Amino acid sequence: MRVLTCLTAALLGVAMASAQPLAARAEDDQAWQACISTRTAPDDKVAACSAVIDGKRETGGRLAAAYCFRGHGLTEKRQLDDALSDLNESIRLDPASACALTNRGRVYAFKRDLDRAIADYDEAIRIDPGFALAYNNRGDAWMNKGDLDRAIADFSAAIKSNPTLAIAYGNRGYAWHRKRDMARAVADYTMEIKLRPGVLAYINRGNAYRDSEQLDRAAADYGEVIKLAPTDARGWRNRGMIRLFQDDVKGGVADYDKALQYDPADAYSWNNRGQAKMRLGDKAGAIADFRKALEISPGLRTASESLQRLGAAQ
């Protein structure tokens, strides 16, 4: 579901050589700081780290760090082969870097090579048994392999190592949700929201409330999504569905109006709004919506059957 990158000051322990001319040191330091900063945009990070590497003044741990951070920037740009090359070089220079191993595992996970990802996370954890990010990321890999029990064990280990790691609660909540344990899912999503409220956390908790038939709470969480990200269609269409479940048909149509304003390519929103319009007696509006749904997704059976019931051609 979600894997974290590793950007840590632990990589950065070697001082710059004092024998460099002052101007050269200042220029090098500027590139270095941009390379290692967590706030540097990926394009700028790649450029800065390239300047550090191409300057050929760094060796050992600092050179390994420059490759690791450039690998991170390339990963964020989804240039995965180049990122893998950099992270391989970082690990060659510093084989004991749990951070670089975790970042390489993340690249393998993006490439869907989950066994190699797990092997890198295993080695990172062997080097640093308290490394919460490695546990979280390995848990994500196990979840993607369908082993929910191992995933939950790893997310729990991540939380034990770092009780404030919000993403690990969210990931464990998602695993509990997949196991249909809604109470534990809600508890973990609630902790994630307490630590770091965000759109995905509210959507996931809303889904857990929906699937446990706590519809008012689900609607409230989707309402929080709308407050946080009013142009994100997910909040509108999820709340629209709840409103239809609760027989608030006009409210459902209003929410789907907004959802389609922000994501007009979602066939299910067209279909669901069509269902609502049909319930309101708006035959022409329903037919138009079902036809639009089928234009986007020709195999959408509910839209096709609804048109047949209305006596309309597709």
BELPELIN-V754388 format. One record per residue. RES is the residue in one letter. PHI is phi as a letter, one per 20 degrees, with the letter a starting at -180 (none if undefined). PSI is psi as a letter, one per 20 degrees, with the letter a starting at -180 (* if undefined). OMEGA is omega in whole degrees, 0 to 359 (NA if undefined). Layout:
res phi psi omega
RES PHI PSI OMEGA
RES PHI PSI OMEGA
This chain:
res phi psi omega
M none f 182
R b p 177
V c q 182
L d q 171
T e r 180
C d o 173
L c o 188
T c q 178
A f i 179
A f h 180
L f i 201
L d k 192
G e i 188
V e p 180
A f q 178
M f q 182
A f p 184
S f i 182
A f i 179
Q f q 172
P g q 186
L g g 182
A f g 180
A f g 179
R f g 180
A f g 179
E f g 179
D f g 183
D f h 178
Q f g 178
A f g 181
W f g 182
Q f h 177
A f h 180
C f g 188
I e i 185
S f p 176
T f i 182
R e i 182
T f p 178
A f q 185
P g g 180
D f g 180
D f h 179
K f g 179
V f g 180
A f g 182
A f g 180
C f h 176
S f h 178
A f g 178
V f g 183
I f g 183
D f h 178
G f i 175
K l k 176
R d i 184
E e q 177
T c r 171
G l c 186
G f h 181
R f h 177
L f g 177
A g g 179
A f g 180
A f g 177
Y f h 180
C f g 182
F f h 175
R f h 175
G g h 177
H f g 180
G g g 179
L f h 177
T f g 180
E f h 177
K e i 182
R m k 170
Q e m 196
L f h 179
D f g 178
D f h 178
A f g 180
L f g 178
S f g 180
D f g 182
L f h 173
N g g 180
E f h 177
S f g 181
I f h 176
R f g 181
L f h 183
D b n 185
P f i 183
A e j 181
S e o 177
A f h 180
C f g 180
A f h 177
L f g 179
T f g 177
N f h 178
R f h 176
G g h 178
R f g 177
V f g 178
Y g h 179
A f g 177
F f h 179
K e j 180
R m k 174
D e m 191
L f h 180
D f g 177
R f h 177
A g g 181
I f h 179
A f g 178
D f g 178
Y f h 176
D g g 182
E f h 177
A f g 180
I f h 176
R f g 179
I f g 182
D c n 186
P f i 179
G d j 188
F e n 187
A f h 182
L f h 180
A f g 176
Y f g 180
N g g 183
N f h 177
R f h 176
G f h 178
D f g 179
A f g 178
W f h 180
M f g 179
N f h 174
K e i 178
G n j 180
D e n 187
L f h 181
D f g 176
R f h 178
A f g 181
I f g 178
A f g 180
D f g 178
F f h 178
S f h 177
A f h 177
A f g 180
I f h 177
K f g 180
S f h 181
N b n 184
P f i 179
T d j 181
L e n 188
A g g 186
I f h 180
A f h 175
Y f g 180
G f g 180
N f g 179
R f h 176
G g g 180
Y f h 178
A f g 177
W f h 179
H g g 179
R f h 176
K e j 179
R m k 175
D e n 189
M f h 181
A f g 179
R f h 177
A f g 180
V f g 180
A f g 180
D f g 177
Y f h 179
T f g 177
M f g 177
E g g 180
I f h 178
K f g 183
L e h 183
R b n 180
P f p 181
G b r 185
V g g 185
L f h 180
A f g 179
Y f h 177
I f g 183
N f g 179
R f h 176
G g g 178
N f h 178
A f g 175
Y f g 179
R g g 184
D f i 174
S d j 174
E m k 172
Q e m 194
L f h 179
D f g 179
R f h 177
A f g 180
A f h 179
A f g 179
D f g 177
Y f h 174
G f h 176
E f h 176
V f g 180
I f h 178
K f g 182
L f h 186
A b m 186
P f i 178
T e j 177
D e o 185
A f h 187
R f g 179
G f g 181
W f g 185
R f h 177
N f g 178
R f h 177
G g g 179
M f g 180
I f g 180
R f h 176
L f g 176
F g h 184
Q e j 179
D m k 171
D e m 190
V f g 179
K f g 176
G f h 178
G f g 178
V f g 180
A f g 179
D f g 178
Y f h 172
D g g 180
K f g 180
A g g 182
L f h 174
Q f h 185
Y e i 178
D b m 183
P f i 181
A e j 182
D e o 184
A f h 183
Y f h 177
S f g 176
W f g 180
N f g 184
N f h 176
R f h 175
G g g 178
Q f g 180
A f g 179
K f h 177
M f g 179
R f h 179
L e i 180
G n j 179
D e m 185
K f g 182
A f g 179
G f h 179
A f g 180
I g g 180
A f g 181
D f g 180
F f h 178
R f h 177
K f g 178
A g g 181
L f h 174
E f h 181
I e g 183
S c n 187
P g h 181
G e j 184
L f o 191
R f g 183
T f h 178
A f g 180
S f g 180
E f h 179
S f g 176
L f h 178
Q f g 179
R f h 180
L e i 180
G m k 183
A d q 175
A f q 182
Q f * NA
